[in-house]
Amino acid sequence: MGSFMEDLWSSIFTPGPTPTLLVATNVTFAALQVLLFALLLATYSIHFVVLSVLSAGLWWSINWFARELSQVQAQQAQGTHEEKDQVRGSTKPPGALDSSESDTETETAAKESIVTPIPATDNAPSPTASSLSTSATLQPPAETRGARKRLSVGGDSSGYQSTDSEWEKVDDSNAS
């Protein structure tokens, strides 16, 4: 019994379903089912039937998940053994896509650089393929013809900055 408890303690910190942990889980759920059945016989309450069904469903799902996880781990272990046996001449890094087609944003933008021009309206110039290409590749726009900067109204383009002398002006105007 002492070695089982030590194995159970160490299996808690081991990733994946260990046999000791599965045995402890199954014994615990079996004891819960026995307790729920005893409470059902003592009280004749439908609540214990519902709890027993929920407990059985959880018990089954935990065992199903442990089985599936064990199968996946076995397949991965078999796959790593097969990869080690293959020739190591591949220059592709692990996890690289096998397909030469990739839909990343950069490649998509490059593919979309060939654009048909949009017809111009009365008051807007028509965009050219080069200007659409420039904006599609996330480059800053080139100087367009007729572009000009907006003039500053306040004189200082960095924004309004208050000074103590302005507050003194306000105080002087309120005093009179």
Salt bridges, closest charged atoms under 4 A:
ASP98 OD1 - LYS92 NZ 2.91
GLU101 OE1 - LYS111 NZ 3.32
